[in-house]
Amino acid sequence: MPRKKVPFFRPAIAAGEINEVVATLRSGWLTSGPKVQQFERKFASAVGAKNAVAVNSATAALHLAVEAFGLLPGQGVLVPTMTFAATAEVVRYQGAIPILVDVDPATLNIDLADAERRLKAATAKVVGIMPVHVGGVMMSLQAISEFASKHHLWVVEDAAHAFPASWRKSKRSRWQHRTNGSRSISCYSFYANKTITTGEGGMAVTNNRALARRMKLMSLHGLSHDAWGRYDGAGSWDYRIVAPGFKYNLTDIAAAIGVHQISRAETLRREREQIARRYLRELNNEELELPTIEKSRKLSWHLFPIRLRLSRLRINRNEFMEELQRAGVGCSVHWRPLHLHPYYRKVFGYRPQDFPVATAEWKRLISLPIFPGMQEEEIVHVIDTVKRICIRNAR
């Protein structure tokens, strides 16, 4: 048994969050109410959006977003193959077709040149694009907007990893957290291991009021009044079902955590960044490729991915991870590309060779532990363990 254990992640919950949850429990309002509204206002302000809709997961946010754009059965949406299940699943919820796209070898974000090729070859009518900011490394927001405008597409950003990451065009430009066109929605995750958390939760933000109203409506059964309006004494007891909606609303208990987490977001990001810079400085083995930081990006550091130079090692990625785990170092892989999963291979006929970059890169990817509150001895143990594995298994 290893003497030291470093988890892949440990949430950073402080006294403020705990006290706020207790106060909410004592308030008598537990479901969607004043805390949710407060959280929405704070998050919209943090990312520079006019509207925010809090929901119970990023998956819910993504689903509400594509539904708000009126995605229909048989239509196509460009989705990077290097992403979590939810990004493409919400397209399938609507009966539409996720048109998978290969990724940029440096960032693993969607390759817009390949997206152009897939769009031209598509037999379905392509109506949208869903870029993913992998690990909190922002894509060029200008490039996304220009691509979408050129092809008359709406944009739903999967920004699950990307708060409070940002991008800017030049040193004189302001930092931006998201695309902000009238046909754009950005979706965030507050799952337990994300850069800020509500335990489970998500947020959809947009500058388009009509889209926000549709998402709000559909987040609670398509009712004409939400629970807050019906039960606070100021609203009507009556309601109308105006659409077959979903049960996606966030609770006040979860939002109570979020209102404090968002106030600490930049502090937590800087803690992650300090650990990342330590890794970048000390994991200098020739057997590894480390992330790069462009001056036009401010990373959230949700992940710290390393890539193995397999030609310099006598073991493969899975064996490397097994050695990490035996040494007590938690680790993961982000992600097995969608085209390598049985469902997408069977239903859409995707093959490994159809996406050469993603197919090659996932075989050498490992995500190391990086989280606020990580102790010095934990950081040292991760670094020493990775270096020892490289030395022991070098060719």
Stockholm file with secondary structure:
# STOCKHOLM 1.0

chainA/1-395         MPRKKVPFFRPAIAAGEINEVVATLRSGWLTSGPKVQQFERKFASAVGAKNAVAVNSATAALHLAVEAFGLLPGQGVLVPTMTFAATAEVVRYQGAIPILVDVDPATLNIDLADAERRLKAATAKVVGIMPVHVGGVMMSLQAISEFASKHHLWVVEDAAHAFPASWRKSKRSRWQHRTNGSRSISCYSFYANKTITTGEGGMAVTNNRALARRMKLMSLHGLSHDAWGRYDGAGSWDYRIVAPGFKYNLTDIAAAIGVHQISRAETLRREREQIARRYLRELNNEELELPTIEKSRKLSWHLFPIRLRLSRLRINRNEFMEELQRAGVGCSVHWRPLHLHPYYRKVFGYRPQDFPVATAEWKRLISLPIFPGMQEEEIVHVIDTVKRICIRNAR
#=GR chainA/1-395 SS CCSCCBCSCCCCCCHHHHHHHHHHHHHTCCSSSHHHHHHHHHHHHHHTCSEEEEESCHHHHHHHHHHHTTCCTTCEEEEESSSCHHHHHHHHHTTCEEEEECBCTTTCSBCHHHHHHHHHHCSSCEEEECCBCGGGCCCCHHHHHHHHHHHTCEEEEECTTCTTCEECSSTTSCCBSSCCSTTEEEEEECBTTSSSCCBSCEEEEESCHHHHHHHHHHTBTTBSSCHHHHHSSSSCSCCCBCSCCCBCBCCHHHHHHHHHHHHTHHHHHHHHHHHHHHHHHHCCCTTEECCCCCTTEECCCSCEEEEECGGGBSSCHHHHHHHHHHTTBCCBCSCCCGGGSHHHHHHHCCCGGGSHHHHHHHTTEEEECCCTTCCHHHHHHHHHHHHHHHHHTBC
#=GC SS_cons         CCSCCBCSCCCCCCHHHHHHHHHHHHHTCCSSSHHHHHHHHHHHHHHTCSEEEEESCHHHHHHHHHHHTTCCTTCEEEEESSSCHHHHHHHHHTTCEEEEECBCTTTCSBCHHHHHHHHHHCSSCEEEECCBCGGGCCCCHHHHHHHHHHHTCEEEEECTTCTTCEECSSTTSCCBSSCCSTTEEEEEECBTTSSSCCBSCEEEEESCHHHHHHHHHHTBTTBSSCHHHHHSSSSCSCCCBCSCCCBCBCCHHHHHHHHHHHHTHHHHHHHHHHHHHHHHHHCCCTTEECCCCCTTEECCCSCEEEEECGGGBSSCHHHHHHHHHHTTBCCBCSCCCGGGSHHHHHHHCCCGGGSHHHHHHHTTEEEECCCTTCCHHHHHHHHHHHHHHHHHTBC
//
